[in-house]
Amino acid sequence: MKQSIYPTYKIVKNSSCLEDRIPVGGLTKREYFAGEAMQGLISSDDYLEISSAKELAKIAVSHADALIEELAK
């Protein structure tokens, strides 16, 4: 999967013409995947075994990185 320079969920400058819409921010694929992984981790029974928010974030980012790596094959 080829990485894009544009965010996954981009915020666009409003315009009446579709061609004039310019991405101005949003989430990268890594940020989006990490957020989704974090939601899954929080909703699981194993969430109580995670000692801190920082540890939870590290685990979620690790899952996101693994997914991106696998999709790049």
Secondary structure as UniProt FT lines:
FT   STRAND          9..12
FT   HELIX           18..20
FT   STRAND          23..27
FT   HELIX           29..43
FT   HELIX           45..49
FT   HELIX           53..71
//
